[in-house]
Each structure stands twice: as C-alpha cells, then as structure tokens.
Amino acid sequence: MTDINFGGKIDYGRLEDRNNYFMKVDSYELIKRAENLSVNLRKDKRIKHMAQKRGLKSADTNIEENDFGLIPNYGKLKQQERLNALILSMGIIHNDYNTLIYLKQFRKILNETSEENYKEMLSKECIQTLTKYLDCGYSDEISSEVALSLVMITKGSHNQTEELVKNNFIEILMNSISLQKPKTTEYSFYALSNILGDCKEFKEILIKKYEFFEFLMPYGQWALQENNIELLKGIFYCVLNIASSLKSFDLLKRIWNFIIQFTYIEDSSIIEVILWIFHYCLTSDLSGVNELVNEVILRWILSKFASDNSIIAVKVIGDTSYFDLTQLLLKLDTLDCLYDLYRGSITPTQKFDICYIISNIVGENNSYTHNVITHPIIRKIIKALSSQHSDVVLEASWVFYNISRTAKNEDIMVLVDDKNIFSEIGEVLIDSDSQVVLNLLCFVERALKVGKINADKNHEDVNKVCCLIDDSNCLNALENLQSYRNERVYDFAMEIMTDFFGFEDNFVNFENVPDKFEFS
C-alpha cells in the first residue's frame, strides 16, 4: 500500500492484477488538519471566556467525563453505548460549545474503534440524528465536524455504507455541499467519494439518478477560483471513483474532457489523481477511448516521469501502449524517457511497467522492434531478466518472445552480436517459471534459425549462434531442461538440442518397462 500525502490511499494492487486499484479517503490526514482548528467561539463571549479559563485550545483537549453530565452514568457506559448516547443527547444541548465537545468526543471514540465494527456500534437513529447537523442552521465548525465523522463512517464496512445510501445519505451530503460552507463542503466531498468507491454494484444508478457529474463540475471551477486545493482533491476523488467502473463511453468522455482542464495545476497530489483517472479511463474496455488520447496529453504524461508521480505516469503510458499509439509514442521519444527513468532508482513496479510498454511496442511490427533493439533501453530489458522479482522477469521474457515473432533477421543478429544475451538467458533458464522458460526458448530458437540461414547463405559450416550459446552457460542450461518438470518445456528444449546441436533424445518411456522381471 502506498500512502499519498493528501489524505488518501491508493492500493497499487499486485503486479499481475494490473486493474485492481481503488481509492478510499483516509480520514487520518483530515483529522490531523481538524485538530489544528481552534474552537470558533467568537459569537459567544461568555463561552469564549469559559474556554480560555479552562485553557481549552481544541475541543479534544482536557475532555473529562463530567463534561457529559447530560448523559446519565456516562463513565460507566461501554464504547458502543457512549457513541450512540453522545449523538442522541445532542438534541437537548443549546449552545455550540457543548455541541462541538460532544461531536469531538464522538469522533475520538470512532477513531479508537475498528472500522469493521461501525455498523454494529452505530444505531440507525444515531446516524439519522448525526446527519441533521449538516443542515444550514449550524456553523461550519459544527457541520464540518459531523462531515469528518461521516468520512470515517463511510470508510468503514460496506454494509454501513449501503445502509447510509438507503437512508437518503446521498441527498443529505449533496445538500450539505450546496450550502458552500468551506470545511463542511470539503469533508462532505470526501464522504461522497467513499460512498462512490464502495457502492460498485449500484454506482451507475446513483450517478444517473443524482446526475453526479453535472453536480461536480461547477464545484471544480469554484475550488479553482477560491484556490482551495483541498476541496479540489475531494472533488477529484469523486471523479476518480466514478471512473473506476465506467460502463458508458459518454460518461467517460465527459470525465476525460473535464479532467484535462486541470492538467496545468502543478500540485503533485492533484496530478496523482488525474493520472489515476486517466488510468481508469484507458483500462475501461470501452471502444473509442484511444481516440481521446492525443499528442498534448501524452507529452503531459511523459513530463511526469521525472516527478514524484513517475510510478503512475509510467503505468498510464503502459495503458496507452496497449492501443495503436506506438508511432506517436516513438515520435515523442518515449524510449528516451523510459531509459532515463530506468537509469535512476526505480521500483520493481516501474520496471514491470517499463517491460510491459516495451513488450507492447515490439509486439506490433518489425519497424517498431528495430527502434527498440537499436536503442540502449534494450540493455535494461536484458538486465531485467535477472531481477529478483518474478513478475518483472516474466514481463521481460515477453519482450523477447515478441521480438522472436516480429524482428527482422538482421535485427536478431544485431541483438545477438552486440548484446550477447545468452549468458543472461542461461541464468534464467536454470530455475524459472515455465512461461518464462518457454518465452525465452522461442527467442533462442529464432536466433538459431537466423544463424543457420546466415551460415547457409555464406556457405559456412558453423552456425555462429550455436557458438555463442556454447560459449555461454546457455547450452548447459538447455541440457538441464531435460529434467524440467513441465513437459512442454522439456519437448521444446529437446527439439532445439536435436535440431541445432546434434543431441539425441535419450528419454526412456517407462510406460513400456515391465512391472517385474523373471529370472530363470
């Protein structure tokens, strides 16, 4: 899990499950910001004097059990009973100071409680009462404290979120946002984002019913006018969670056109979310999405390779490489960008994505393959074969499998002559996944065939590629594949050894061996 410094968490998923990413707002950073807000007591000098006398700077400071005298036997109540009692008793509180104290204590207990237990601990009446304090009759400080608690609740169990939706929670949040109270609006967007991220099975219905996207657009412009980056993040979280399970190209196109208006923003956290939205759009499997990608957008994404957003930027370029955009990618010097990135300190995830991009490029035609083979990036792909991460090794092996299918004979020989990759291949063949071995055997076989063609053409007795393999540990590795556990690997290796090195299959078919021998 990778933490993002704007209060959210994005799960990058396992490498082999490239589309298993999601976004949920983490309340930790929001709470930390909220703790720095002093209690707004300017409207009531008497209460302000009382707070100063007690040395109260934050409503979470020096809270004692006797502060909740309206709740009988508060000190003896269990956590669950305290949660519900705090909210249900607020109806008889008649000043903002005590209301805020109760809300802060409610959130404090929530913070100490496992998210999975929210549903069991919070009664329906408690939630209904809590949401009433988002109304216009209360100050931004009170309603924002309620909204922050709701961010925590919606981050909890799926069942709790579903219950909230059934109780018109969406309408309540949207009404709260429309009041445009700064902090309340910001936190309400975070809670709304969590709802959108959690209710996947009926997200499309919600988007259509409440016209979410139309609702979000003006607030994005408002956030920019007010230079409120935190509010803009909350809005973008909502867009991100809408984009995470798109089924309509029309909606995708509207999201895409909305997002590209904000690509000039230099805030790293906003860029991160924009890139993730691009990722979801590009992996939506909706026809026509490739038509939305143009040179301007690709240049913008490539420019993020040298930033803190390089991990997701590389992933998005990987998404675009799946489409017929290779010519444009090469025009924009994508290979140079990938090479420069690889030369630095990069993560296994980035190595995987770079190999994925190169694999897609060389999988199209021999012209693109020539560009890769004659570029220094190919040396990095060869080194990736010796990675400690099996996912990276597998993706690198696909590069050489695709090269074996698309490269011209002369490019195969350039790769073999200049890079002599057989030592690396030999190391990988010793103990790797069967798919990795099969991919590399395809390349070895193609190289040997090209070597034989050249030897015949030049009337030479020796296949040069055979010599290169023999001089490396690759030949020993091929021999050892006779004992490999996968039959396809064994058969393929024996075919190569027989056709190019004069070996004979000495395998004994034990099915024909008698169960016992008779001695006379």
GUKOLTI-721186 format. One record per residue (C-alpha): residue number from 1; residue in one letter; x, y, z. Coordinates in steps of 0.2 Angstrom, whole numbers, plus 2048, in hexadecimal, padded with zeros to 3 digits. Layout:
N
(NUM; "A"; (X; Y; Z))
...
This chain:
520
(1; "M"; (800; 800; 800))
(2; "T"; (807; 811; 7FB))
(3; "D"; (802; 820; 806))
(4; "I"; (7FF; 830; 7FD))
(5; "N"; (802; 840; 806))
(6; "F"; (7F0; 848; 803))
(7; "G"; (7E7; 83D; 80F))
(8; "G"; (7E3; 82F; 803))
(9; "K"; (7E9; 81D; 800))
(10; "I"; (7EA; 815; 7EF))
(11; "D"; (7ED; 802; 7EF))
(12; "Y"; (7F9; 7FF; 7E0))
(13; "G"; (7F3; 7EC; 7E1))
(14; "R"; (7FE; 7DE; 7DC))
(15; "L"; (808; 7DF; 7CC))
(16; "E"; (7FF; 7D1; 7C4))
(17; "D"; (7EE; 7D9; 7C7))
(18; "R"; (7F1; 7E9; 7BF))
(19; "N"; (7DF; 7F0; 7C0))
(20; "N"; (7DC; 7EC; 7D2))
(21; "Y"; (7DE; 7FE; 7D8))
(22; "F"; (7D2; 808; 7E3))
(23; "M"; (7D1; 818; 7EC))
(24; "K"; (7CA; 81B; 7FE))
(25; "V"; (7CC; 82B; 808))
(26; "D"; (7D7; 828; 817))
(27; "S"; (7D0; 833; 825))
(28; "Y"; (7E1; 834; 82E))
(29; "E"; (7E8; 843; 825))
(30; "L"; (7D7; 84C; 826))
(31; "I"; (7D6; 849; 839))
(32; "K"; (7E8; 850; 83B))
(33; "R"; (7E3; 85F; 832))
(34; "A"; (7D3; 861; 83C))
(35; "E"; (7DC; 860; 84C))
(36; "N"; (7E5; 870; 848))
(37; "L"; (7D5; 879; 847))
(38; "S"; (7D1; 883; 856))
(39; "V"; (7C0; 883; 85D))
(40; "N"; (7B6; 891; 855))
(41; "L"; (7AF; 89A; 864))
(42; "R"; (7AF; 8AC; 85D))
(43; "K"; (79C; 8AD; 85D))
(44; "D"; (79A; 8AA; 870))
(45; "K"; (7A6; 8B4; 87B))
(46; "R"; (7A0; 8AB; 88A))
(47; "I"; (7A4; 89A; 883))
(48; "K"; (7B4; 8A0; 87D))
(49; "H"; (7B9; 8A7; 88E))
(50; "M"; (7B4; 896; 895))
(51; "A"; (7BF; 88D; 889))
(52; "Q"; (7CE; 898; 88C))
(53; "K"; (7CC; 896; 89F))
(54; "R"; (7CE; 883; 89D))
(55; "G"; (7DC; 885; 891))
(56; "L"; (7D2; 87D; 883))
(57; "K"; (7DB; 87F; 872))
(58; "S"; (7D3; 870; 869))
(59; "A"; (7C3; 867; 86D))
(60; "D"; (7CC; 857; 86F))
(61; "T"; (7D7; 85E; 87C))
(62; "N"; (7D4; 85A; 88F))
(63; "I"; (7C3; 852; 88C))
(64; "E"; (7BD; 84B; 89C))
(65; "E"; (7AF; 83F; 8A0))
(66; "N"; (7A5; 84D; 8A9))
(67; "D"; (7A5; 857; 899))
(68; "F"; (797; 84A; 894))
(69; "G"; (78B; 84D; 8A3))
(70; "L"; (77C; 84D; 898))
(71; "I"; (77F; 83A; 895))
(72; "P"; (77B; 830; 8A5))
(73; "N"; (789; 824; 8AB))
(74; "Y"; (794; 829; 89B))
(75; "G"; (7A4; 823; 8A4))
(76; "K"; (79D; 812; 8A6))
(77; "L"; (797; 810; 894))
(78; "K"; (79F; 805; 887))
(79; "Q"; (7A7; 80C; 877))
(80; "Q"; (798; 807; 86D))
(81; "E"; (78B; 80F; 879))
(82; "R"; (796; 81F; 87B))
(83; "L"; (796; 821; 868))
(84; "N"; (783; 820; 866))
(85; "A"; (780; 82A; 876))
(86; "L"; (78B; 839; 871))
(87; "I"; (782; 83C; 861))
(88; "L"; (770; 838; 867))
(89; "S"; (772; 844; 876))
(90; "M"; (778; 852; 86B))
(91; "G"; (766; 857; 869))
(92; "I"; (765; 85F; 87A))
(93; "I"; (775; 869; 878))
(94; "H"; (772; 87B; 875))
(95; "N"; (783; 882; 871))
(96; "D"; (790; 87F; 864))
(97; "Y"; (79E; 87D; 871))
(98; "N"; (796; 86D; 879))
(99; "T"; (790; 867; 868))
(100; "L"; (7A2; 867; 861))
(101; "I"; (7A9; 85F; 871))
(102; "Y"; (79C; 850; 86E))
(103; "L"; (7A1; 84F; 85C))
(104; "K"; (7B3; 84F; 85F))
(105; "Q"; (7B1; 841; 86C))
(106; "F"; (7A7; 837; 860))
(107; "R"; (7B4; 838; 853))
(108; "K"; (7C2; 834; 860))
(109; "I"; (7B9; 824; 865))
(110; "L"; (7B6; 820; 852))
(111; "N"; (7C9; 822; 84F))
(112; "E"; (7CC; 815; 85D))
(113; "T"; (7C0; 809; 856))
(114; "S"; (7C3; 7FC; 848))
(115; "E"; (7BB; 801; 838))
(116; "E"; (7B3; 7F0; 836))
(117; "N"; (7A9; 7F3; 846))
(118; "Y"; (7A1; 804; 841))
(119; "K"; (791; 7FB; 83A))
(120; "E"; (78E; 7F1; 84A))
(121; "M"; (792; 800; 856))
(122; "L"; (788; 80E; 84D))
(123; "S"; (775; 80D; 84E))
(124; "K"; (76A; 814; 840))
(125; "E"; (764; 821; 84B))
(126; "C"; (775; 827; 84F))
(127; "I"; (77A; 829; 83D))
(128; "Q"; (76A; 832; 838))
(129; "T"; (76C; 83E; 847))
(130; "L"; (77F; 841; 842))
(131; "T"; (77B; 845; 830))
(132; "K"; (76E; 853; 836))
(133; "Y"; (77D; 85D; 83C))
(134; "L"; (783; 85F; 82A))
(135; "D"; (774; 86B; 827))
(136; "C"; (776; 87E; 824))
(137; "G"; (770; 882; 836))
(138; "Y"; (781; 87E; 83D))
(139; "S"; (792; 886; 83C))
(140; "D"; (79F; 87F; 830))
(141; "E"; (7A9; 879; 83F))
(142; "I"; (79B; 86E; 845))
(143; "S"; (796; 868; 834))
(144; "S"; (7A8; 865; 82F))
(145; "E"; (7AB; 85A; 83E))
(146; "V"; (79B; 850; 83A))
(147; "A"; (7A2; 84E; 828))
(148; "L"; (7B3; 848; 82E))
(149; "S"; (7AA; 83B; 839))
(150; "L"; (7A1; 836; 829))
(151; "V"; (7B1; 834; 820))
(152; "M"; (7B7; 827; 82D))
(153; "I"; (7A6; 81E; 82D))
(154; "T"; (7A5; 81D; 81A))
(155; "K"; (7B7; 816; 81A))
(156; "G"; (7B1; 808; 824))
(157; "S"; (7A8; 7F8; 820))
(158; "H"; (79E; 7F6; 80F))
(159; "N"; (78E; 7F2; 818))
(160; "Q"; (78F; 803; 822))
(161; "T"; (791; 80C; 812))
(162; "E"; (782; 803; 809))
(163; "E"; (777; 807; 818))
(164; "L"; (77C; 819; 817))
(165; "V"; (777; 81A; 805))
(166; "K"; (766; 812; 808))
(167; "N"; (763; 820; 815))
(168; "N"; (765; 82E; 809))
(169; "F"; (777; 832; 80E))
(170; "I"; (77B; 837; 7FC))
(171; "E"; (76E; 845; 7FC))
(172; "I"; (774; 84B; 80D))
(173; "L"; (786; 84C; 808))
(174; "M"; (781; 855; 7F8))
(175; "N"; (777; 861; 801))
(176; "S"; (785; 864; 80D))
(177; "I"; (791; 867; 7FF))
(178; "S"; (785; 873; 7F7))
(179; "L"; (785; 87F; 806))
(180; "Q"; (798; 882; 802))
(181; "K"; (79E; 883; 814))
(182; "P"; (7B1; 881; 810))
(183; "K"; (7B6; 872; 81C))
(184; "T"; (7A5; 86A; 81C))
(185; "T"; (7A5; 86A; 809))
(186; "E"; (7B7; 863; 808))
(187; "Y"; (7B3; 854; 814))
(188; "S"; (7A3; 851; 80D))
(189; "F"; (7AB; 84E; 7FC))
(190; "Y"; (7B7; 842; 804))
(191; "A"; (7A8; 838; 80C))
(192; "L"; (79F; 838; 7FB))
(193; "S"; (7AF; 831; 7F3))
(194; "N"; (7AF; 823; 7FF))
(195; "I"; (79D; 81F; 7FB))
(196; "L"; (7A1; 81F; 7E8))
(197; "G"; (7B0; 814; 7EB))
(198; "D"; (7A7; 807; 7F6))
(199; "C"; (796; 805; 7ED))
(200; "K"; (79D; 7FD; 7DD))
(201; "E"; (78D; 7F3; 7DA))
(202; "F"; (781; 802; 7D9))
(203; "K"; (78E; 810; 7D5))
(204; "E"; (787; 812; 7C3))
(205; "I"; (775; 814; 7CA))
(206; "L"; (77B; 821; 7D6))
(207; "I"; (785; 82B; 7C9))
(208; "K"; (776; 82B; 7BE))
(209; "K"; (769; 82F; 7CB))
(210; "Y"; (772; 83D; 7D3))
(211; "E"; (77B; 843; 7C4))
(212; "F"; (78B; 843; 7CE))
(213; "F"; (797; 849; 7C0))
(214; "E"; (78C; 858; 7BC))
(215; "F"; (78C; 85B; 7CF))
(216; "L"; (79F; 85B; 7D0))
(217; "M"; (7A4; 866; 7C2))
(218; "P"; (7A0; 877; 7C9))
(219; "Y"; (7A8; 873; 7D9))
(220; "G"; (7B8; 86F; 7D0))
(221; "Q"; (7B8; 881; 7C9))
(222; "W"; (7B3; 888; 7DA))
(223; "A"; (7C2; 87F; 7E2))
(224; "L"; (7CE; 886; 7D5))
(225; "Q"; (7C7; 898; 7D8))
(226; "E"; (7C9; 896; 7EA))
(227; "N"; (7DA; 88E; 7E8))
(228; "N"; (7D4; 880; 7F4))
(229; "I"; (7DF; 871; 7EF))
(230; "E"; (7D7; 867; 7FD))
(231; "L"; (7C6; 869; 7F7))
(232; "L"; (7CC; 865; 7E5))
(233; "K"; (7D3; 855; 7EB))
(234; "G"; (7C3; 850; 7F3))
(235; "I"; (7BA; 853; 7E2))
(236; "F"; (7C7; 849; 7D9))
(237; "Y"; (7C6; 83B; 7E4))
(238; "C"; (7B3; 83A; 7DF))
(239; "V"; (7B8; 83B; 7CD))
(240; "L"; (7C5; 82D; 7D0))
(241; "N"; (7B9; 821; 7D8))
(242; "I"; (7AC; 824; 7CA))
(243; "A"; (7B9; 820; 7BD))
(244; "S"; (7BF; 810; 7C6))
(245; "S"; (7B0; 806; 7BF))
(246; "L"; (7AA; 80F; 7AF))
(247; "K"; (79D; 807; 7A4))
(248; "S"; (798; 816; 799))
(249; "F"; (7A4; 81D; 78C))
(250; "D"; (79A; 82E; 78D))
(251; "L"; (79D; 82F; 7A0))
(252; "L"; (7B0; 82B; 79D))
(253; "K"; (7B1; 838; 790))
(254; "R"; (7AA; 845; 79B))
(255; "I"; (7B5; 840; 7A9))
(256; "W"; (7C4; 841; 79D))
(257; "N"; (7C0; 852; 797))
(258; "F"; (7BD; 858; 7A8))
(259; "I"; (7CD; 852; 7AF))
(260; "I"; (7D9; 859; 7A1))
(261; "Q"; (7D3; 86A; 7A6))
(262; "F"; (7DD; 868; 7B6))
(263; "T"; (7EE; 861; 7AF))
(264; "Y"; (7F6; 872; 7B1))
(265; "I"; (7F5; 871; 7C4))
(266; "E"; (806; 86D; 7CB))
(267; "D"; (801; 866; 7DC))
(268; "S"; (808; 854; 7DD))
(269; "S"; (7F9; 84D; 7E6))
(270; "I"; (7ED; 853; 7D8))
(271; "I"; (7F8; 84D; 7CB))
(272; "E"; (7F8; 83C; 7D3))
(273; "V"; (7E5; 83B; 7D3))
(274; "I"; (7E4; 841; 7C1))
(275; "L"; (7F0; 833; 7BB))
(276; "W"; (7E6; 826; 7C4))
(277; "I"; (7D6; 82C; 7BC))
(278; "F"; (7DF; 82B; 7AB))
(279; "H"; (7E4; 819; 7B0))
(280; "Y"; (7D2; 814; 7B4))
(281; "C"; (7CC; 81C; 7A4))
(282; "L"; (7D9; 813; 799))
(283; "T"; (7D6; 802; 7A1))
(284; "S"; (7C3; 803; 7A0))
(285; "D"; (7C1; 7F8; 791))
(286; "L"; (7B6; 804; 789))
(287; "S"; (7B8; 806; 776))
(288; "G"; (7BE; 817; 771))
(289; "V"; (7C8; 81C; 780))
(290; "N"; (7D8; 81C; 775))
(291; "E"; (7D1; 82A; 76B))
(292; "L"; (7D1; 835; 77A))
(293; "V"; (7E4; 834; 77C))
(294; "N"; (7EE; 841; 772))
(295; "E"; (800; 847; 771))
(296; "V"; (7FD; 855; 77E))
(297; "I"; (7F6; 849; 78B))
(298; "L"; (805; 83D; 788))
(299; "R"; (812; 84A; 78A))
(300; "W"; (80A; 84F; 79A))
(301; "I"; (80A; 83E; 7A1))
(302; "L"; (81C; 83B; 79B))
(303; "S"; (821; 84B; 7A4))
(304; "K"; (81D; 843; 7B4))
(305; "F"; (82A; 836; 7B3))
(306; "A"; (836; 841; 7BB))
(307; "S"; (82A; 845; 7CA))
(308; "D"; (823; 83E; 7D9))
(309; "N"; (815; 837; 7CF))
(310; "S"; (821; 82C; 7C4))
(311; "I"; (819; 81B; 7CA))
(312; "I"; (808; 81F; 7C4))
(313; "A"; (80E; 829; 7B5))
(314; "V"; (817; 819; 7AE))
(315; "K"; (808; 80E; 7B2))
(316; "V"; (7FD; 81A; 7A7))
(317; "I"; (809; 81A; 799))
(318; "G"; (809; 807; 79A))
(319; "D"; (7F6; 808; 798))
(320; "T"; (7F8; 813; 789))
(321; "S"; (804; 807; 781))
(322; "Y"; (7F6; 7FA; 781))
(323; "F"; (7EE; 804; 773))
(324; "D"; (7F4; 808; 762))
(325; "L"; (7FE; 817; 768))
(326; "T"; (810; 810; 766))
(327; "Q"; (814; 81C; 758))
(328; "L"; (80F; 82B; 762))
(329; "L"; (818; 824; 771))
(330; "L"; (828; 822; 767))
(331; "K"; (826; 833; 760))
(332; "L"; (826; 83B; 771))
(333; "D"; (836; 832; 776))
(334; "T"; (82E; 826; 782))
(335; "L"; (83D; 81A; 781))
(336; "D"; (848; 828; 787))
(337; "C"; (83D; 82C; 795))
(338; "L"; (83C; 81A; 79B))
(339; "Y"; (84E; 818; 79A))
(340; "D"; (852; 828; 7A4))
(341; "L"; (846; 822; 7B1))
(342; "Y"; (84D; 810; 7B1))
(343; "R"; (85F; 817; 7B4))
(344; "G"; (859; 81F; 7C5))
(345; "S"; (852; 816; 7D4))
(346; "I"; (842; 80E; 7D0))
(347; "T"; (836; 802; 7D8))
(348; "P"; (832; 7F0; 7D2))
(349; "T"; (821; 7F7; 7CD))
(350; "Q"; (829; 803; 7C1))
(351; "K"; (834; 7F6; 7BA))
(352; "F"; (825; 7EB; 7B7))
(353; "D"; (81C; 7F9; 7AE))
(354; "I"; (82B; 7FE; 7A4))
(355; "C"; (82D; 7EC; 79E))
(356; "Y"; (81A; 7EC; 79A))
(357; "I"; (81B; 7FB; 78F))
(358; "I"; (82A; 7F4; 786))
(359; "S"; (821; 7E4; 784))
(360; "N"; (812; 7ED; 77C))
(361; "I"; (81E; 7F7; 770))
(362; "V"; (827; 7E8; 76A))
(363; "G"; (818; 7DE; 768))
(364; "E"; (811; 7E9; 75A))
(365; "N"; (81C; 7E8; 74B))
(366; "N"; (82F; 7E7; 746))
(367; "S"; (831; 7F9; 744))
(368; "Y"; (82D; 7FD; 756))
(369; "T"; (837; 7EE; 75B))
(370; "H"; (846; 7F5; 752))
(371; "N"; (845; 805; 75C))
(372; "V"; (845; 7FC; 76C))
(373; "I"; (854; 7F0; 768))
(374; "T"; (85F; 7FE; 762))
(375; "H"; (85B; 809; 771))
(376; "P"; (864; 807; 782))
(377; "I"; (854; 803; 78B))
(378; "I"; (856; 7F1; 785))
(379; "R"; (865; 7EF; 790))
(380; "K"; (85A; 7F3; 79F))
(381; "I"; (84D; 7E6; 799))
(382; "I"; (85B; 7D9; 798))
(383; "K"; (860; 7DD; 7AA))
(384; "A"; (84E; 7DC; 7B0))
(385; "L"; (84F; 7C9; 7AC))
(386; "S"; (85A; 7C8; 7BC))
(387; "S"; (84E; 7D1; 7C7))
(388; "Q"; (84A; 7CA; 7D8))
(389; "H"; (837; 7CD; 7D4))
(390; "S"; (82F; 7C0; 7CA))
(391; "D"; (822; 7CB; 7C3))
(392; "V"; (82F; 7D6; 7BB))
(393; "V"; (838; 7C7; 7B4))
(394; "L"; (828; 7C1; 7AD))
(395; "E"; (824; 7D1; 7A4))
(396; "A"; (836; 7D3; 79E))
(397; "S"; (835; 7C1; 796))
(398; "W"; (826; 7C7; 78D))
(399; "V"; (830; 7D4; 785))
(400; "F"; (83C; 7C7; 77D))
(401; "Y"; (82D; 7BC; 778))
(402; "N"; (826; 7CA; 76E))
(403; "I"; (837; 7CE; 767))
(404; "S"; (838; 7BC; 761))
(405; "R"; (828; 7BF; 758))
(406; "T"; (82A; 7D0; 750))
(407; "A"; (83C; 7D4; 74E))
(408; "K"; (845; 7D3; 73D))
(409; "N"; (854; 7C7; 73C))
(410; "E"; (861; 7D5; 73C))
(411; "D"; (85A; 7DC; 74C))
(412; "I"; (85A; 7CB; 754))
(413; "M"; (86D; 7CA; 750))
(414; "V"; (870; 7DC; 756))
(415; "L"; (868; 7D7; 766))
(416; "V"; (872; 7C7; 767))
(417; "D"; (883; 7CF; 761))
(418; "D"; (883; 7DF; 76B))
(419; "K"; (87A; 7DA; 77B))
(420; "N"; (87E; 7C7; 77C))
(421; "I"; (86F; 7C4; 787))
(422; "F"; (872; 7B1; 788))
(423; "S"; (87B; 7B2; 799))
(424; "E"; (86C; 7BB; 7A1))
(425; "I"; (860; 7AF; 799))
(426; "G"; (86A; 7A0; 79F))
(427; "E"; (868; 7A6; 7B1))
(428; "V"; (856; 7A8; 7AF))
(429; "L"; (853; 797; 7A7))
(430; "I"; (85A; 78F; 7B7))
(431; "D"; (84C; 791; 7C3))
(432; "S"; (83D; 79C; 7BC))
(433; "D"; (82B; 79B; 7B9))
(434; "S"; (826; 790; 7AA))
(435; "Q"; (81F; 79F; 7A1))
(436; "V"; (82F; 7A8; 7A3))
(437; "V"; (839; 799; 79C))
(438; "L"; (82D; 797; 78D))
(439; "N"; (82E; 7A9; 789))
(440; "L"; (841; 7A9; 789))
(441; "L"; (842; 799; 77F))
(442; "C"; (838; 7A1; 771))
(443; "F"; (845; 7AE; 770))
(444; "V"; (853; 7A2; 771))
(445; "E"; (84B; 797; 763))
(446; "R"; (849; 7A7; 758))
(447; "A"; (85B; 7AC; 75A))
(448; "L"; (861; 79B; 756))
(449; "K"; (856; 79A; 746))
(450; "V"; (85D; 7AB; 741))
(451; "G"; (86F; 7A5; 744))
(452; "K"; (86C; 796; 739))
(453; "I"; (865; 7A1; 72B))
(454; "N"; (874; 7AC; 72C))
(455; "A"; (880; 79D; 72C))
(456; "D"; (877; 795; 71D))
(457; "K"; (877; 7A6; 714))
(458; "N"; (88A; 7A8; 717))
(459; "H"; (88E; 796; 714))
(460; "E"; (895; 794; 725))
(461; "D"; (896; 784; 72F))
(462; "V"; (893; 78B; 740))
(463; "N"; (883; 794; 747))
(464; "K"; (88A; 7A3; 74F))
(465; "V"; (87B; 7A3; 75C))
(466; "C"; (87F; 791; 761))
(467; "C"; (891; 797; 765))
(468; "L"; (88B; 7A6; 770))
(469; "I"; (87F; 79A; 779))
(470; "D"; (88C; 78D; 77C))
(471; "D"; (898; 79B; 782))
(472; "S"; (88C; 7A0; 78F))
(473; "N"; (883; 796; 79D))
(474; "C"; (874; 796; 792))
(475; "L"; (878; 785; 78A))
(476; "N"; (87A; 77D; 79B))
(477; "A"; (869; 784; 7A0))
(478; "L"; (861; 77D; 791))
(479; "E"; (868; 76C; 795))
(480; "N"; (861; 76D; 7A7))
(481; "L"; (850; 770; 7A0))
(482; "Q"; (84F; 75E; 79D))
(483; "S"; (84A; 75C; 7AF))
(484; "Y"; (83E; 76B; 7AF))
(485; "R"; (82D; 767; 7B7))
(486; "N"; (823; 76E; 7A9))
(487; "E"; (821; 763; 79A))
(488; "R"; (81F; 771; 78D))
(489; "V"; (82F; 779; 793))
(490; "Y"; (838; 768; 792))
(491; "D"; (831; 764; 780))
(492; "F"; (836; 776; 77A))
(493; "A"; (848; 775; 782))
(494; "M"; (84B; 764; 77A))
(495; "E"; (845; 76A; 769))
(496; "I"; (851; 778; 76A))
(497; "M"; (85F; 76C; 770))
(498; "T"; (85B; 75F; 762))
(499; "D"; (859; 76C; 754))
(500; "F"; (868; 777; 757))
(501; "F"; (875; 76E; 762))
(502; "G"; (873; 75C; 75C))
(503; "F"; (86C; 755; 76D))
(504; "E"; (862; 746; 76D))
(505; "D"; (853; 743; 779))
(506; "N"; (858; 736; 785))
(507; "F"; (848; 737; 78E))
(508; "V"; (842; 725; 794))
(509; "N"; (82F; 722; 792))
(510; "F"; (82C; 71A; 7A3))
(511; "E"; (81B; 715; 79D))
(512; "N"; (823; 707; 793))
(513; "V"; (82D; 701; 7A1))
(514; "P"; (826; 6F1; 7A9))
(515; "D"; (820; 6F1; 7BB))
(516; "K"; (82C; 6E3; 7BF))
(517; "F"; (839; 6D8; 7B8))
(518; "E"; (83A; 6C5; 7B8))
(519; "F"; (84A; 6BC; 7BB))
(520; "S"; (84D; 6AA; 7B5))
